[in-house]
Amino acid sequence: MRAAVLIEPGRPVELEEIPVPSPQRGEILIKVEACGVCHTDLHVMKGDVGFPMPAVLGHEVAGEVVELGDGVSGLAVGDKVITSFIMPCGTCRFCAAGRDDVCETFFAMNRLNGTLYDGTSRLKRLDGTTLAMYSMAGLAEYAVTPATAAFRRDPATPAAEAAILGCAFFTAYGAVRHRAALVTGETAVVLGAGGVGTAIIQMAVAFGASRVIAVDLADDKLELARANGATDVVNGSKVNAVEAVRDLTGGAGVDVAFEAIGVAATWVQGTEMLSDGGRFVAVGIAGKGVTAPIEITRIVRRSISVIGSYGARVRTDMPQVARLAALGWIEPGKAITQTYRLDQAAEAYGALEHAQIRGRAVIVF
C-alpha cells in the first residue's frame, strides 16, 4: 500500500510503498477513504511535539472495515466507519471511570512510543524497519485501530465529511459539552477560526449559545466563521480584540472563551475577554515549553476557571457527535475548504503551515 512517511522533523512527508498491516486481537483493519489534515500532525512534522521517527501520521479517518482481529464484536467486514483520534484501551483507571479522553495507555503507548497496546507498531517498511504510528496512522491506504475507537457511520455521508468528525468535531464536542459545560443562552468567543475553531463555533451554536464571537487575524477565515454560525467576528489585526469583544457584550465579557490555537497571546486575550465567573477552555496545542503570562489576581478575584480540554469521551461521545451530524445540528461539510490526494500530502501540510487553508482540509483516497 501507499503511505505518507515522515522521516524526520522539518522534512516533508514522502510517499512510500509499505506492506499492508494486519490487525491483532481487539483491532480492525480499515481501508481508508479520507483523512483530515490536522494542525496536531503539523506540530509533529515541525518537531514542536516529540514523536518517534520514521512515522506515519494522520488521525482523522473515515473508511471501510476490511478485516477483524480476534475478539472484535459489534463491527463487521464491510461496515463504513469513522474513528476517534483518541484510541481508548478500555481497561486503564481512566477508561474504567468513563474518562477515556485521558486514557493513560493511549498516552503512554501511542503518543510517547508510536505503538499500539501490545507495545509494537503494525507498520513497517519493505526492509522491515519499524514505522511509528500516530494514532491509527491514517495517511495510508490501510490503517489498523483498536476497535474501541471505531464507530459505524451512515454510508451515504461523504467520507471527507465523516472523517473530520473524529478529531475536529469530536474535540469541539468535548470542549463545549464537558469542559465548558455550556448551557443555552450563554455567550462564547472562539479565538482561532481554523478547522477546530470552526467546529467549536458549530458546536456552541448546537448547544444553544446566544452569541458566538469568532476572533482571527484573517478576513477569509472570519467569513468562513460566519458561514458556520458565528454571530459576530473580530479581526485582531485591525482592532484591539479584547476591547472589541467587550464592546459586543456591553462591557460584560463572555461566559466562555475557547482558545483553539495554542498561542500565549491569545491565552491572555481569552482570559481578559471573560465575564466574572467565566470559563477559559484551552483546546489548541502549543510547542513544548510554551507558557502564557496570565494575571493571577484577576483569575482568583473574578473566580475565572482555566480548563484544559483534549478531545472527548470516546465511547459515549463519538456516537453523539455522529448523531448531531445525522440530525443536521452540525454540518461538517461547511468546515471543509480544500481536498487533496494522498500523493499531495506534503503539499497539504505545507499549505496548512503557511495559513493557506481557511477551514479544514481533507485527503481523499
N, C-alpha and C positions, 0 to 999 in steps of 0.2 A: 504494500500500500504506500501511498504518498503521505509524508508528514513534513510539517514546517519545523525544523530543528533549530534551537538556539544553542550555538556552540559556546559562546562566551558573552559576557555583558558588553554592551556598546556595539555589538556587531548585528547586522540584520539577520533575521531567520533565513534559513536556506532549505529549499525543498529537497528531500531525500526519499529514496525507496527503502523501506524497512519492512520486516516481517509483520504480518497481521497478528495481533496479540490474541491470547486465549484467556477467557475468564476462569478464575479459580472459585472455590467454594464461596457462595454468597454474593457472587458478582455476575454481571451480564456484559455481553459484547454488543455494542451499538454501531450500526452503520450510520455515520454522521451525515446529516443533511444540512445543518447550519451551525455556525459557531460565532458567538458575539465577539466583537473587538473591544476589549475592556482595558481601562487605564491601569488596573492592577497588574495585568500582564506586562504593560509597558514599564511599570516600575521595576519588574524583574529584569526585563530586557536591558534597561539602562543601568542596572546594578544598584538602584536605590534600595531594593529589598534583596537580601541574600537568598540564594537558592542554588542547589547543586546543578552543575553543568557537565555535559550537554543535556538538554532537556527539551521536552515538548510541552508547550503551554496551551492555553485555551480551556475555559471553564464554564462556558455558557452554551450548552449543547441541546439540540433537538435532533432526533434521528429515529431509527427503527431497530428494535431488538432482533438480533440475528443468531444469538446463542446464549444459553443459560448455563451458569455454573451449578455445581451440586448445591442442593439445599435452597434454591430460589423458588419462592412461591408467590402467587399474586401477579406475575407477569408471564407473558408467553411470547414465543418467537412470532414476529410479525406485528407486535404492538408498536404503535407510534408513541414515543415518549419524549419528555423533557427531563432535564437533570438540574439539580441544585448544585451550586459550586461547592457548598459545604457537603461533605460525604460522611454522614454520621456512622460511627461504629455500632451504635445502638446499645452498647453494654457498659461504657465508662460511667463514672458517677454523675456527670452532667447529662448524658443521654438518659440515664435512669431517672433523673429528676425532671425530664422534659425540657432541658436546656441544651438541646443538641446544636444550637448556634455556637456554643463554646465547647464542642466535643474535644476532649483533650487528646484522644487518639488521632483525630484528624490533624490537629496542630503539630503533635509530636512526630507522627509518621510521615504525613504528606507534606505539610508546609515547611517542615525543617529538613526532611530527608528525601523527599520526592518519591516516596514509595506508597504502596497500598499496605494493608494491615497485617500481612504476613512478613513485612519488612523487606519485600522485594518489589521492583518495578515490573510491570507487564511489558515494557517496551525495551527493545534493543536494536542495534544496527545490524546490518548483514554480517559484519565481522564479529558479532557477539558482544560488542561494547554496550553497556547498560545506558539507557536514556532515562533520566529522571522524569517524573510525571507531576505536572502542576494540576491539582485536582484530577480530572479524568483525561487530561491531555487531549483536548478536543480539536486541536489544529492538526488533525489527521483524518484519514478516510474511515478509520475504525477506532473506537475508544472503549476501554474497559472501565466500569464504575461499580462500586458496591451497589447492590440492588436497593439499599435503603435510600439512595439519592435519585432514583428514577421513578417517574410518575407518568401514567398514561395521559395522552393529550388527544384532543379532537383531531382526527386525521384531516379534516377539512381546513384546519388552521395552517396558513403558510409556515413553513419551517423557520424562516427568519424571524417571524413574529413570535413563534413559540419559544425559540432559543433564548431570547432576551428576558423571558420570564424568570429564568433560572439564576440570574445574578442581578441585573439592574432592577427589575420589579420585585424580586424576592428581597433584595436589600432594602428597597423602598418600603415594602410591607413591614419588615422588622423595625425600621426606624419610626414609621408613623404609628403602627398599631401597638407595638410593645414598648419601645424605648421612650417615645414622646407621649404615648397614651393619649393621642389627640382625640378630642371629642367634638361633636357637632357644634358649630358656631365659633370655634376658636380661630385665631389668626396665626399665620405662619409666614416665614420668609425662608427662601431656599437660596443659599449662596453657592453659585456654580450651576449653570443651566446646561450642562452637558448631558451625557447619556443617563447617569444615575440621577442627577438633579432633575431632569425632565420626568423620570419615573416617579420621583418623590412628589413632584407637582401633581401628577395624575393621581397618585395615591392619596395625597392630602385632600384633594377635591372629592375623591370617592368616599373618604371618611367624614366629609361634611364641613371642612374648613370654610369659614365665611369669606376669608380673604387669603390669597396666596400670592406673595410678592416674590418675584424672581430677580436676583441680582447677578449680574455678569458684566464683563468688560467688552463684549461683542454684541452689536445690534442684531446680527443674524441669529445668534443663539437666543436672544431675548424675544425675537419674533417667533422662533420655534416654541419658546416657553409659553407665549400667549396662545399659540395653536394647541398646546397641550393642557390649557386650563388656568394659567396664571392670570389673576385679575389685574395685576399691576406689574410693571417692570422698571428696574433701575439700572442704568449703565454707570457702574462705579468709576469708569474712566472719565466721565463727564461731570459728575456731581459727587458731593460727599454722600456716600451710600448710607451711613448711619443717620444723618440728618434727613435724607430723603425718606427712609423707611419710617422714621418717627413722624415726619410730616404727614405721611399717608395714613398713619394711625392716630392722628390728632394729638401727637406728642406722647402717647402712652407706651408705644412699642408693641411688639407682637408677643403672643403667648409661647410660640415655639420657633426656634431658629435651627434650620438644618444646614450644616456645613458639608458640602459634597465635593470639596477639592483637596483638602489636606494641606492648607497653606496657613502659616502663622497669622498673616494679616487678616484673613477672613475669619479666623478663630476669634480674634479680638473684636472685629466688627460685629460678628454674630452675637457675642455676649452683650455688646453695647446696644444692640437693637431690641433687646428683650424688655418686656414689662416686668414689674416686680413679681416675683414668684415664677418667672418664666423658665423654660427648659431649653438648654442648648444641646443639640444632638449632633455628635461628631460622627460623620459617615466616611469622609474622604481619607484615603491612606496617604501618609507622608513618608519621606525617606527616613532612614534610621537616624535617630538623634535630633530630629526637628522638634523644637519646642515653641510655645506661644506665651507671651507675657500678659497673662490675664490679671486684671486688678482684683486682688484678693478681697479687700474690704467690701467692694461693691457686691461681689458674689455672696459674701456672708450676710451683709446687712439687708440686701434685697432678696434674700432667700432664692437665689438662682441655682438651678441644677445644671451640672455639666455631665453629660451622659454619653458614653461610647456606644456605638451600635455597629455590629458586624453581622451582616446577613439577617437571617430569621431562624425560626424553629422549624427545621426541615419537615419532619413527618406530619406536623399539624398545619404548618403554614403554606407549604407548596401547593397542596390541594386547594386551599383558599385563594391563593394567587391565581391559579388556573381557573377557578370558578368566577372570580371577579372579571377575568378576561372573557370567559364564555358568556357572561351576562352583559358584557359591554360597559361595565363600570370603569374598566381601564382598557386602553386601546394601544397595545404595544406597537402596532404599525405606525402610529403617529410619531413615535420617537425615533424611527429608523430613517436616516437620511442618505446613507450610502450602502451599497453592497459590493463585495469583491469576490473573486475566485480564490481557491487555496493557493494557486501559484502567484497571487498578488498579495499574500500575507505581509511580506516586508513592506510593500507599498502602503497597505492599510495602516500598519502601525507607525510608519513614517508620517502619514497624514495626521494620525492622532497626536503624535509628538509635536507637530507643528501647528496644532489647533486648527486643522483644516476639516475637521469633522464636527458638524454642528450638534447632532444628537448622538444616536448610536449607529455604528457601522456593524455590518454582519458579513461574515464569509459564508457564501452559499456554495454547496458542493453539487 
